[in-house]
Structures are given as C-alpha cells and as structure tokens.
Amino acid sequence: MKAGIRILGLILIVIGIVTLAYQGVTYTTREKVMQIGDVQVTAENQKTIYFPPILGGLCFIAGIVLVVFSRNSRE
C-alpha cells in the first residue's frame, strides 16, 4: 500500500511538471469546406486545449505530500 502511494505521488509530480512546462496541447483538424464535382476545398483549423497552471501546481504539491507521507509512515 505504501509503495502504491509513493508511485501515485511520483506520477502526480511528473504530471505537474509536464503541465507547468507545456500549459496546453495544440492539434490540427481538417474539414471539408466545399466540394464541386471532383474539386474539393478543405480548411485546416488549429485548436488548443489549455491546462491551467494552478492544476500543474496542485498536482506537483499533492505528489510531494504523498511521497513525504509514504516515507514518514514507514518509520
């Protein structure tokens, strides 16, 4: 159980660091705008999913607390 808490804490620390570093994911979608016979017009749209920095900070802090708690409970 204690090892599971430590692993969860480490995962939360990594997620927090990645979230603070990137703060969002951008991806491109293509959609068909118009088609006349064999001629097809497409448009590329970029969309971004933002991660709030507070989310990364909370994950990082929660991970540190879990790792410290798992080490202290072992003693």
Steps between C-alpha positions, in 0.01 A plus 500: 500500500779742590683425176178572309466838672861583414448402133183710484693792650776466241244486219334817632839675518574411136152610387543828689839572341375418148187713550705796622748463213257468208178668624303365205475268204442625146361280225386555142175381346402499134147555389343503158375848419369446148485231234403558139532183295854369541632829641510510877591795724620428854594724789745430781398620845735507795343436836665523840412334828638717781614365836474756780830552685318458832419142397868424446595660828237307694607169343865574579429593864265205552767266360764636737262463795424138408868410460592664832200339673592154372858539623396630844240228554766233444712618796 
